Amino acid sequence: MLRRAIQLGRLAVFASVGVVTARAVRSSRRARALNRPADVEFMYAIHAALRRDLDRLRFVSRQLNGSHAVPATVSEGWTRFRRELEYHHHAEDEELWPMLRQRATDAATRATIDATVDEMVQEHRLIPPALDAVDRALAGGADLAPSVDALARLVEEHLDHEERSALPLVESRLSDAEC
């Protein structure tokens, strides 16, 4: 019985050492992540996927050529694309841009960050009407190509602008742990 109690005691010690070690490892990872610049590669990956899907939508819109019969796969793909784009922009507007604004260290930096974020938010506001135009074209059997082309131009210009202006600020001002 005493022997079993000693073994259980040792197990408890090993378990607590394991817990402490695991906490130390997690804490160390967090500390390292706080010291690393933000990794924005996932943003480039999301942007690449959005561009890919816009290219596919352009192709399909030309194939349909004003046809009234929109395949269910096209409607489903459109619904997913729209949801992902809106979610992406919502996350930026509600989480990323406010966090970036907080990282201004001086007046010049604040001006640069504020101007860039204001441009991103304004561009996000221009996209829903273009999304709605595609919805109307899909629902009404109208020629899809013009509304898809307008949306693609708008989104691609925005993504290019974000990659050129906003993502370098995110990378230089936020840590990997924050993103």
CYANA upper distance limits for C-alpha pairs under 8 A (distance plus 0.5 A):
  1 MET  CA      5 ALA  CA      6.81
  2 LEU  CA      6 ILE  CA      6.71
  3 ARG  CA      7 GLN  CA      6.78
  4 ARG  CA      8 LEU  CA      6.64
  5 ALA  CA      9 GLY  CA      6.49
  6 ILE  CA     10 ARG  CA      6.66
  7 GLN  CA     11 LEU  CA      6.69
  8 LEU  CA     12 ALA  CA      6.61
  9 GLY  CA     13 VAL  CA      6.75
 10 ARG  CA     14 PHE  CA      6.60
 11 LEU  CA     15 ALA  CA      6.41
 12 ALA  CA     16 SER  CA      6.57
 13 VAL  CA     17 VAL  CA      6.58
 14 PHE  CA     18 GLY  CA      6.53
 15 ALA  CA     19 VAL  CA      6.69
 16 SER  CA     20 VAL  CA      6.56
 17 VAL  CA     21 THR  CA      6.41
 18 GLY  CA     22 ALA  CA      6.47
 19 VAL  CA     23 ARG  CA      6.61
 20 VAL  CA     24 ALA  CA      6.60
 21 THR  CA     25 VAL  CA      6.63
 22 ALA  CA     26 ARG  CA      6.68
 23 ARG  CA     27 SER  CA      6.45
 24 ALA  CA     28 SER  CA      6.42
 25 VAL  CA     29 ARG  CA      6.62
 26 ARG  CA     30 ARG  CA      6.66
 27 SER  CA     31 ALA  CA      6.61
 28 SER  CA     32 ARG  CA      6.65
 29 ARG  CA     33 ALA  CA      6.52
 30 ARG  CA     34 LEU  CA      6.55
 30 ARG  CA    177 ALA  CA      7.02
 31 ALA  CA     35 ASN  CA      6.95
 32 ARG  CA     36 ARG  CA      6.84
 33 ALA  CA     37 PRO  CA      8.40
 33 ALA  CA    175 SER  CA      7.09
 33 ALA  CA    176 ASP  CA      5.58
 33 ALA  CA    177 ALA  CA      5.30
 34 LEU  CA    175 SER  CA      5.65
 34 LEU  CA    176 ASP  CA      6.55
 34 LEU  CA    177 ALA  CA      5.64
 34 LEU  CA    178 GLU  CA      7.82
 35 ASN  CA    175 SER  CA      6.80
 35 ASN  CA    176 ASP  CA      8.05
 36 ARG  CA    175 SER  CA      5.98
 36 ARG  CA    176 ASP  CA      6.00
 36 ARG  CA    177 ALA  CA      8.37
 37 PRO  CA    171 GLU  CA      6.13
 37 PRO  CA    172 SER  CA      6.68
 37 PRO  CA    173 ARG  CA      7.93
 37 PRO  CA    174 LEU  CA      6.67
 37 PRO  CA    175 SER  CA      5.02
 37 PRO  CA    176 ASP  CA      5.89
 38 ALA  CA    170 VAL  CA      7.17
 38 ALA  CA    171 GLU  CA      5.18
 38 ALA  CA    172 SER  CA      7.68
 38 ALA  CA    173 ARG  CA      8.28
 38 ALA  CA    174 LEU  CA      5.89
 38 ALA  CA    175 SER  CA      4.88
 38 ALA  CA    176 ASP  CA      4.30
 38 ALA  CA    177 ALA  CA      7.79
 38 ALA  CA    178 GLU  CA      7.76
 38 ALA  CA    179 CYS  CA      6.66
 39 ASP  CA    171 GLU  CA      7.05
 39 ASP  CA    175 SER  CA      8.37
 39 ASP  CA    176 ASP  CA      6.12
 39 ASP  CA    179 CYS  CA      7.85
 40 VAL  CA     44 TYR  CA      7.23
 40 VAL  CA    167 LEU  CA      7.44
 40 VAL  CA    170 VAL  CA      8.17
 40 VAL  CA    171 GLU  CA      7.02
 40 VAL  CA    179 CYS  CA      8.47
 41 GLU  CA     45 ALA  CA      6.72
 42 PHE  CA     46 ILE  CA      6.68
 43 MET  CA     47 HIS  CA      6.63
 44 TYR  CA     48 ALA  CA      6.54
 44 TYR  CA    163 GLU  CA      8.23
 45 ALA  CA     49 ALA  CA      6.74
 46 ILE  CA     50 LEU  CA      6.73
 47 HIS  CA     51 ARG  CA      6.66
 47 HIS  CA    159 LEU  CA      7.14
 48 ALA  CA     52 ARG  CA      6.57
 49 ALA  CA     53 ASP  CA      6.64
 50 LEU  CA     54 LEU  CA      6.64
 50 LEU  CA     81 PHE  CA      8.04
 50 LEU  CA     85 LEU  CA      7.89
 51 ARG  CA     55 ASP  CA      6.69
 51 ARG  CA    156 GLU  CA      7.44
 52 ARG  CA     56 ARG  CA      6.84
 53 ASP  CA     57 LEU  CA      6.57
 53 ASP  CA     81 PHE  CA      7.68
 54 LEU  CA     58 ARG  CA      6.59
 54 LEU  CA    148 VAL  CA      8.47
 54 LEU  CA    152 ALA  CA      6.50
 55 ASP  CA     59 PHE  CA      6.75
 56 ARG  CA     60 VAL  CA      6.68
 57 LEU  CA     61 SER  CA      6.46
 57 LEU  CA     78 TRP  CA      8.36
 57 LEU  CA    148 VAL  CA      7.58
 58 ARG  CA     62 ARG  CA      6.90
 58 ARG  CA    145 ALA  CA      7.10
 58 ARG  CA    148 VAL  CA      6.70
 58 ARG  CA    149 ASP  CA      7.25
 59 PHE  CA     63 GLN  CA      6.89
 60 VAL  CA     64 LEU  CA      6.65
 60 VAL  CA     74 VAL  CA      8.35
 61 SER  CA     65 ASN  CA      6.78
 61 SER  CA    143 ASP  CA      8.18
 61 SER  CA    144 LEU  CA      5.76
 61 SER  CA    145 ALA  CA      5.40
 61 SER  CA    148 VAL  CA      7.68
 62 ARG  CA    144 LEU  CA      8.12
 62 ARG  CA    145 ALA  CA      6.41
 64 LEU  CA     70 VAL  CA      7.90
 64 LEU  CA    143 ASP  CA      8.41
 64 LEU  CA    144 LEU  CA      8.16
 65 ASN  CA    143 ASP  CA      6.46
 65 ASN  CA    144 LEU  CA      7.63
 65 ASN  CA    145 ALA  CA      7.82
 66 GLY  CA    141 GLY  CA      6.84
 66 GLY  CA    142 ALA  CA      5.83
 66 GLY  CA    143 ASP  CA      4.30
 66 GLY  CA    144 LEU  CA      6.78
 67 SER  CA    141 GLY  CA      6.76
 67 SER  CA    142 ALA  CA      7.94
 67 SER  CA    143 ASP  CA      7.75
 68 HIS  CA    140 GLY  CA      8.12
 68 HIS  CA    141 GLY  CA      4.82
 68 HIS  CA    142 ALA  CA      7.73
 69 ALA  CA    141 GLY  CA      7.69
 70 VAL  CA     74 VAL  CA      7.14
 70 VAL  CA     75 SER  CA      7.54
 70 VAL  CA    138 LEU  CA      7.56
 70 VAL  CA    141 GLY  CA      8.15
 71 PRO  CA     75 SER  CA      7.17
 72 ALA  CA     76 GLU  CA      6.54
 73 THR  CA     77 GLY  CA      6.43
 74 VAL  CA     78 TRP  CA      6.51
 75 SER  CA     79 THR  CA      6.65
 75 SER  CA    138 LEU  CA      8.17
 76 GLU  CA     80 ARG  CA      6.80
 77 GLY  CA     81 PHE  CA      6.59
 78 TRP  CA     82 ARG  CA      6.55
 79 THR  CA     83 ARG  CA      6.64
 80 ARG  CA     84 GLU  CA      6.62
 81 PHE  CA     85 LEU  CA      6.64
 82 ARG  CA     86 GLU  CA      6.57
 82 ARG  CA    131 LEU  CA      7.73
 83 ARG  CA     87 TYR  CA      6.48
 84 GLU  CA     88 HIS  CA      6.50
 85 LEU  CA     89 HIS  CA      6.76
 86 GLU  CA     90 HIS  CA      6.47
 87 TYR  CA     91 ALA  CA      6.60
 88 HIS  CA     92 GLU  CA      6.89
 89 HIS  CA     93 ASP  CA      6.60
 89 HIS  CA    124 HIS  CA      7.15
 90 HIS  CA     94 GLU  CA      6.41
 91 ALA  CA     95 GLU  CA      5.96
 91 ALA  CA     96 LEU  CA      7.17
 92 GLU  CA     96 LEU  CA      5.09
 92 GLU  CA     97 TRP  CA      6.19
 93 ASP  CA     97 TRP  CA      6.03
 93 ASP  CA     98 PRO  CA      7.68
 93 ASP  CA    121 VAL  CA      7.11
 94 GLU  CA     98 PRO  CA      7.20
 95 GLU  CA     99 MET  CA      6.80
 96 LEU  CA    100 LEU  CA      6.66
 96 LEU  CA    179 CYS  CA      8.35
 97 TRP  CA    101 ARG  CA      6.65
 97 TRP  CA    117 VAL  CA      6.70
 98 PRO  CA    102 GLN  CA      6.97
 99 MET  CA    103 ARG  CA      7.40
100 LEU  CA    104 ALA  CA      8.02
100 LEU  CA    113 ILE  CA      7.83
100 LEU  CA    169 LEU  CA      8.29
100 LEU  CA    170 VAL  CA      6.98
100 LEU  CA    173 ARG  CA      7.39
100 LEU  CA    174 LEU  CA      7.42
101 ARG  CA    110 ARG  CA      7.63
101 ARG  CA    113 ILE  CA      6.71
101 ARG  CA    114 ASP  CA      6.99
101 ARG  CA    117 VAL  CA      8.28
103 ARG  CA    173 ARG  CA      6.60
103 ARG  CA    174 LEU  CA      7.90
104 ALA  CA    109 THR  CA      5.87
104 ALA  CA    110 ARG  CA      5.20
104 ALA  CA    113 ILE  CA      7.59
104 ALA  CA    173 ARG  CA      8.49
105 THR  CA    109 THR  CA      6.81
105 THR  CA    110 ARG  CA      7.47
106 ASP  CA    110 ARG  CA      6.57
107 ALA  CA    111 ALA  CA      6.60
108 ALA  CA    112 THR  CA      6.82
109 THR  CA    113 ILE  CA      6.56
110 ARG  CA    114 ASP  CA      6.29
111 ALA  CA    115 ALA  CA      6.47
112 THR  CA    116 THR  CA      6.64
113 ILE  CA    117 VAL  CA      6.48
113 ILE  CA    169 LEU  CA      7.83
114 ASP  CA    118 ASP  CA      6.38
115 ALA  CA    119 GLU  CA      6.72
116 THR  CA    120 MET  CA      6.82
116 THR  CA    165 SER  CA      7.26
116 THR  CA    166 ALA  CA      6.78
117 VAL  CA    121 VAL  CA      6.67
117 VAL  CA    166 ALA  CA      7.67
118 ASP  CA    122 GLN  CA      6.61
119 GLU  CA    123 GLU  CA      6.60
120 MET  CA    124 HIS  CA      6.69
120 MET  CA    158 HIS  CA      8.10
120 MET  CA    162 GLU  CA      7.44
120 MET  CA    166 ALA  CA      8.40
121 VAL  CA    125 ARG  CA      6.90
122 GLN  CA    126 LEU  CA      7.18
123 GLU  CA    127 ILE  CA      7.34
123 GLU  CA    158 HIS  CA      6.98
124 HIS  CA    128 PRO  CA      8.17
126 LEU  CA    130 ALA  CA      7.79
127 ILE  CA    131 LEU  CA      6.78
127 ILE  CA    151 LEU  CA      7.71
127 ILE  CA    154 LEU  CA      7.50
127 ILE  CA    155 VAL  CA      7.59
128 PRO  CA    132 ASP  CA      6.59
129 PRO  CA    133 ALA  CA      6.73
130 ALA  CA    134 VAL  CA      7.06
130 ALA  CA    147 SER  CA      7.51
130 ALA  CA    150 ALA  CA      7.49
130 ALA  CA    151 LEU  CA      5.74
131 LEU  CA    135 ASP  CA      6.87
131 LEU  CA    151 LEU  CA      7.17
132 ASP  CA    136 ARG  CA      6.68
133 ALA  CA    137 ALA  CA      6.70
133 ALA  CA    147 SER  CA      6.43
134 VAL  CA    138 LEU  CA      6.60
134 VAL  CA    144 LEU  CA      7.25
134 VAL  CA    147 SER  CA      5.89
134 VAL  CA    148 VAL  CA      6.63
134 VAL  CA    151 LEU  CA      8.34
135 ASP  CA    139 ALA  CA      6.59
136 ARG  CA    140 GLY  CA      6.28
136 ARG  CA    142 ALA  CA      8.46
137 ALA  CA    141 GLY  CA      6.29
137 ALA  CA    142 ALA  CA      5.32
137 ALA  CA    143 ASP  CA      6.98
137 ALA  CA    144 LEU  CA      5.94
137 ALA  CA    147 SER  CA      7.78
138 LEU  CA    142 ALA  CA      7.33
138 LEU  CA    144 LEU  CA      7.13
144 LEU  CA    148 VAL  CA      6.62
145 ALA  CA    149 ASP  CA      6.39
146 PRO  CA    150 ALA  CA      6.70
147 SER  CA    151 LEU  CA      6.65
148 VAL  CA    152 ALA  CA      6.47
149 ASP  CA    153 ARG  CA      6.61
150 ALA  CA    154 LEU  CA      6.75
151 LEU  CA    155 VAL  CA      6.57
152 ALA  CA    156 GLU  CA      6.33
153 ARG  CA    157 GLU  CA      6.50
154 LEU  CA    158 HIS  CA      6.71
155 VAL  CA    159 LEU  CA      6.60
156 GLU  CA    160 ASP  CA      6.57
157 GLU  CA    161 HIS  CA      6.62
158 HIS  CA    162 GLU  CA      6.54
159 LEU  CA    163 GLU  CA      6.60
160 ASP  CA    164 ARG  CA      6.62
161 HIS  CA    165 SER  CA      6.37
161 HIS  CA    166 ALA  CA      8.01
162 GLU  CA    166 ALA  CA      5.34
162 GLU  CA    167 LEU  CA      6.64
163 GLU  CA    167 LEU  CA      5.69
163 GLU  CA    168 PRO  CA      7.78
164 ARG  CA    168 PRO  CA      7.54
165 SER  CA    169 LEU  CA      7.52
166 ALA  CA    170 VAL  CA      6.83
167 LEU  CA    171 GLU  CA      6.56
168 PRO  CA    172 SER  CA      6.60
169 LEU  CA    173 ARG  CA      6.28
169 LEU  CA    174 LEU  CA      8.49
170 VAL  CA    174 LEU  CA      5.97
171 GLU  CA    175 SER  CA      7.87
174 LEU  CA    178 GLU  CA      6.80
174 LEU  CA    179 CYS  CA      7.80
175 SER  CA    179 CYS  CA      7.24
